[in-house]
Amino acid sequence: MRRAWLLASVLSLCAPLTQAADGAALFAQHCATCHQADGSGTVGLAPPLQGEHWQRLGADRNYLAQVITHGLSGLIVVNGQRFISSMPAFAGQLNDEQLAAIASHLQGLQQRPGPAYSADEIATARSSAGSPPQSRALRMQLLK
């Protein structure tokens, strides 16, 4: 009886580690406060995470991985609206699987076809050099 209880306890502790991350729930918890649940953004604070500009930004799968792992800061303009803010890096708060789930959820909000983001893609971005200003520079380059 004691062994069965011990086995059940160990399995219950391991279960959360094997469950797939829920991108919508993670987005709601970590991103929606600024970007809104539907990704429409907050005027002057957080830009929309959907729209025509994402067709170009999303064409480089590395861009979203860079931003969510290393953050983004400085002035950006979307549809004539100015946003001066600083998005924090989430690499220190969330693991690669969780960030991949958020990126895949965003891809769905943006109605961009393609494979879901993988933890390996996020790990590559995490291990590469990056900073909020570098994310902004990449954004500007992609939107030229």
GIPE-V76548 format. One record per backbone hydrogen bond with DSSP energy under -1.0 kcal/mol. CO is the residue of the C=O (numbers start at 0). NH is the residue of the N-H. If there is no record, write none. Layout:
co/nh
CO/NH
CO/NH
This chain:
co/nh
0/4
1/5
2/6
3/7
4/8
5/9
6/10
7/11
8/12
9/13
10/14
13/17
14/17
14/18
21/25
22/26
23/27
24/28
25/29
26/30
26/31
30/33
30/34
31/35
34/40
35/38
38/48
41/44
41/45
45/41
50/53
51/54
52/56
53/57
56/59
59/62
60/64
61/65
62/66
63/67
64/68
65/69
66/70
67/89
68/90
71/86
75/82
77/80
80/77
82/75
84/73
86/71
89/92
89/93
94/98
95/99
96/100
97/101
98/102
99/103
100/104
101/105
102/106
103/107
104/108
105/109
106/111
107/110
117/121
118/122
119/123
120/124
121/125
122/126
130/134
131/72
131/135
132/136
133/137
134/138
135/139
136/140
137/141
138/142
